[in-house]
Amino acid sequence: MFMRLARYLPATPIVAVGMALLLLVASLALAFHNEQVSQSERAREIQVQAEILAGSIAAPLAFDDRQAAQEYVNALRANPAIEAVGTYGADGSLAASFGRKGAAPPQFNSIGPPVIHGNQLIVTAPVVQGGAYLGSVYLRTMTEPLPHRAVRYLGIAIIVIMACLLVGTLGASYATVSAANQRLQAEIESREQAEEALRQAQKMEAMGQLTGGVAHDFNNLLMVASSGLDLLDRTTDPAKIARLRQGIRQAIDRGAKLTQQLLTFARRSPLNPDVLELEPRVRGLQDLLDRSLRENIKVELDFPPSLWLVEVDPSQLEVAVLNIALNARDAMPAGGRIVITAQNEPAPQGAETPGDMVRLSIHDTGTGIPTELMDKVFEPFFTTKGVGQGTGLGLSQVYGFARSSGGNVKIESEVGSGTTVSLLLPRSSKSLPVKAKPDTLDAGEAGKRFRILLVEDDEHVAQLVGEMLDQIGYASHRAPAAARAISMLEADSSYDLLLSDMIMPGGMTGLDLARDVARRWPEIPTLLMTGYSDGAAAAADEGITVLNKPYTIEALTIALQTALHDRRPNAE
């Protein structure tokens, strides 16, 4: 606020002094004007007294009753400001008078305007009755003495002088503040530039951690796959071939999981939420947790009855629980306990929360997290592990999953006493779905070789997917882009299903193609596939099944059977 007011203050000391002098001159002019007005008012006041006296002594002068005239004159002695009073006959001679010591009225009087001599004010007035001139009145009074007037204006003068000094001081102060403000602005700009440079350096450091960690992990996975393929070509031992295939499959699965963690943190991974019960879902992870953790770590589950339902992506929930458990394992090198609990948390009265929540807490008895690291644990690529031992995406995936599900994640820890990570998941008001497996295709459909319109721009991916379709008994016809697929459907709309990638050249995405096909050929179901797409979540919201790359031939088979089953008019 001070800076806004300062814009209207003098910009330099010279201007401030000039304004102070101008204020002083204006004050003196105003004082002189007030003095003139005061004297004029005083003259009118005395003039009125003289006229009143002239009206009172008209009769005594008319009858030449000098005693009565003197009585009227003496009545003015009560006013200490009046020095002398005289009444005069028609010939101008003095008829009655009084004068204070050394201040007698003149012997003769003449009518004239008010006159000021020094500090004396003299007024005269005619005495008239019935149109006849009977004489005149003389009245002399003291004006306010100069010392009195000086005292009266002294207070105002002091205020004016102080105001002038204040203006001058403010002007000088503002000049100093203005210079300081300019220096401060320059320093702020310099600091902002330094902070921006620091943020950029931190971004580059984070990118370095990402590329280093992810490249390390992917190179290991590629090494497993590449070496496994080379060894497959050099061996005929069935047991060794099976072992090599299993290693290659595990490497591919680990790569897919790493990519899924990246997309989940970035909130680009499409979620497929289901209404579910937490207890059976988490208990179903017991075997997986036992295999992933060491023998000296015990897992305990404690779920209360009547736990609310939640609506989340089941696979993402399992990955989040597993990531938290793996971090807990690394925090307990000598073994310990992991306790998984859950409880209902109603929304507090008047709180700005989304509503009721279910808290899923995972507590470990590990080493705990230092206070200075608490704010960093959910940051991407942050890890306290050694190089090659982790990408720092585990808790980032947990954070991304919780936020994308409409909830939140909290962490509490004390060095030496363990850590508790809590997932807050929104309560679902829906009922548990009744999932029915697709009916077995009837005899007519079982022997039919379904025709699939495959829309994929990548030649290698299209070739492999085509071979997978052929392997499981489907005939596929490929279109390299959405526009080409529309042309093929316009020429022949007898395809049984559209299988399309999400991201393709030509400006038309897979989701756009699916919408167009649903509008023009509603009898043809659509199945989309993607490795990454902003539109995957929108497709899921519209009820379109999305296959996440990479997928197995088993997953493709189930998705195709489900889509074709749901297409049939009698399918429930």
SULPEMO-V125975 format. One record per backbone hydrogen bond with DSSP energy under -0.5 kcal/mol. CO is the residue of the C=O (numbers start at 1). NH is the residue of the N-H. If there is no record, write none. Layout:
{{CO/NH} {CO/NH}}
This chain:
{{1/5} {2/6} {3/7} {4/7} {5/8} {6/9} {12/16} {13/17} {14/18} {15/19} {16/20} {17/21} {18/22} {19/23} {20/24} {21/25} {22/26} {23/27} {24/28} {25/29} {26/30} {27/31} {28/32} {29/33} {30/34} {31/35} {32/36} {33/37} {34/38} {35/39} {36/40} {37/41} {38/42} {39/43} {40/44} {41/45} {42/46} {43/47} {44/48} {45/49} {46/50} {47/51} {48/52} {49/53} {50/54} {51/55} {52/56} {53/57} {55/58} {57/61} {58/62} {59/63} {60/65} {61/64} {64/66} {65/69} {66/70} {67/71} {68/72} {69/73} {70/74} {71/75} {73/76} {74/77} {75/78} {76/79} {78/80} {79/82} {81/83} {81/142} {83/100} {84/140} {85/98} {86/138} {87/95} {87/96} {88/136} {89/92} {92/109} {93/89} {96/87} {98/85} {100/103} {107/94} {112/124} {115/117} {115/122} {116/118} {117/120} {119/143} {120/117} {121/141} {122/115} {123/139} {125/137} {126/128} {127/134} {127/135} {129/132} {132/129} {132/134} {134/90} {135/127} {136/88} {137/125} {138/86} {139/123} {140/83} {140/84} {141/121} {145/149} {146/150} {147/151} {148/152} {149/153} {150/154} {151/155} {153/157} {154/158} {155/159} {156/160} {157/161} {158/162} {159/163} {160/164} {161/165} {162/166} {163/167} {164/168} {165/169} {166/170} {167/171} {168/172} {169/173} {170/174} {171/175} {172/176} {173/177} {174/178} {175/179} {176/180} {177/181} {178/182} {179/183} {180/184} {181/185} {182/186} {183/187} {184/188} {185/189} {186/190} {187/191} {188/192} {189/193} {190/194} {191/195} {192/196} {193/197} {194/198} {195/199} {196/200} {197/201} {198/202} {199/203} {200/204} {201/205} {202/206} {203/207} {204/208} {205/209} {206/210} {207/211} {208/212} {209/213} {210/214} {211/215} {212/216} {213/217} {214/218} {215/219} {216/220} {217/221} {218/222} {219/223} {220/224} {221/225} {222/226} {223/227} {224/228} {225/229} {226/230} {227/231} {228/232} {229/233} {230/234} {231/234} {232/235} {236/238} {237/241} {238/242} {239/243} {240/244} {241/245} {242/246} {243/247} {244/248} {245/249} {246/250} {247/251} {248/252} {249/253} {250/254} {251/255} {252/256} {253/257} {254/258} {255/259} {256/260} {257/261} {258/262} {259/263} {260/264} {261/265} {262/266} {263/268} {263/269} {264/267} {268/270} {268/533} {272/314} {274/276} {274/312} {276/310} {277/281} {278/282} {279/283} {280/284} {282/285} {283/286} {285/289} {286/290} {287/291} {288/292} {289/293} {294/297} {296/298} {296/336} {298/300} {298/338} {300/340} {302/342} {309/428} {310/276} {310/312} {312/274} {312/314} {313/317} {314/318} {315/319} {316/320} {317/321} {318/322} {319/323} {320/324} {321/325} {322/326} {323/327} {324/328} {325/329} {326/330} {327/331} {329/332} {331/367} {332/335} {336/298} {337/365} {338/300} {338/340} {339/341} {339/363} {340/302} {341/361} {342/304} {343/359} {345/357} {348/351} {351/353} {356/427} {357/345} {358/360} {358/425} {359/343} {359/361} {360/423} {361/341} {362/421} {363/339} {364/419} {366/418} {367/416} {370/373} {370/374} {371/374} {373/376} {373/377} {376/379} {379/382} {386/389} {392/381} {392/382} {393/397} {394/398} {395/399} {396/400} {397/401} {398/402} {399/403} {400/404} {401/405} {402/407} {403/406} {408/424} {410/422} {412/420} {414/417} {414/418} {418/414} {419/364} {420/412} {420/422} {421/362} {422/410} {422/424} {423/360} {423/425} {424/408} {425/358} {426/311} {433/435} {434/436} {442/446} {443/447} {445/448} {448/450} {450/452} {450/475} {451/496} {451/497} {452/454} {452/477} {453/455} {453/499} {454/456} {454/479} {455/501} {457/459} {458/462} {459/463} {460/464} {461/465} {462/466} {463/467} {464/468} {465/469} {466/470} {467/471} {468/472} {469/474} {470/473} {474/476} {475/452} {477/454} {479/456} {481/485} {482/486} {483/487} {484/488} {485/489} {486/490} {487/491} {488/492} {496/525} {497/453} {497/499} {498/500} {498/527} {499/455} {500/529} {502/504} {502/510} {505/482} {507/509} {509/513} {510/514} {511/515} {512/516} {513/517} {514/518} {515/519} {516/520} {517/521} {521/524} {523/525} {525/498} {526/545} {527/500} {528/547} {529/502} {530/549} {533/536} {535/539} {536/540} {537/541} {538/542} {539/544} {540/543} {543/545} {545/528} {546/548} {547/530} {547/549} {552/556} {553/557} {554/558} {555/559} {556/560} {557/561} {558/562} {559/563} {560/564} {561/565} {562/566} {563/567} {564/568} {565/568} {568/571}}
